Amino acid sequence: MNFPTFIVLNLQDKLNILKFVEFIKSKYSKYEIIIASKKSHNKINDVKEYVFDTTDEDEVLNTLIPMCNGDKLIVCRNLTNDFEVVEKLEKNLKKQNQITIIKKKRNKISNFLFNWFNKLVFLVCGYYLFDGYIANFGFGKVAIDVLKNIDNCSFYSKVNKWIGCEIVKIDDTAQKNIDINCKIVLNISRIVLEWLLIVGLVLVWVFVPFVQNNVFIKIIDVFLIAFIISLIVLESVVLFVKIKVGKSTSKKAKILNN
């Protein structure tokens, strides 16, 4: 099992599979390539191509990750035809308990803000955001064993819920964020409603004489405003995380060409 597995999502049919296979062959003598597609590209030597009737990347990964056989795993959600990134991710997995990601370049101010906000995310959600791009990832053997034994393994490739694994950040200027398709209307509606409640409480304070002349009611009003503001902060964090990493699901996509 001393070889890497490459799981590549090609659900938008943008990848040149033959060129990718040629690249991997030129770099590795032993490997496993798993391609997820929406339509079959006929049988390609040394490639396991699975066809799905969905474009839900998380459900597809929940199906494919437990099927990998290598002692290293490279997951590519958004792989362009510049394939060097997969080699970088694989070569930097030098220990069994490592995870490799592509780091983002930030200045001191943005880095401070990200670290501060990430602590807030942890308090609200119970995990950290990865400090890097989540389009392509590398996992060592320890991480693979974990992924293969949890139902929502796709989510663990988007958020940092890892304890005891070293996160290795590497440079790649060609990286981009992935497009997250998630439903956020309900979250936005809650935030708008909470702001309207604050406006209503302020208007009551300003225009209702009974409130103006009652200290106890004023204290309740202030408490309610403070409470709603805290709800807005929590809901805003959840919304931001949802936009960045999407949902957590244990659903698996059905393979059509088995």
URKAUR-V306189 format. One record per helix or strand. SS is the DSSP state (@ for helix, = for strand). FROM is the first residue (numbers start at 1). TO is the last residue. Records with the same first field share a line. If there is no record, write none. Layout:
SS = FROM-TO / FROM-TO
This chain:
= = 4-10 / 31-37 / 48-52 / 72-76 / 98-102 / 128-129 / 133-139 / 159-160 / 166-170 / 255-255
@ = 17-27 / 57-67 / 84-91 / 108-125 / 141-147 / 155-157 / 185-207 / 209-212 / 215-245
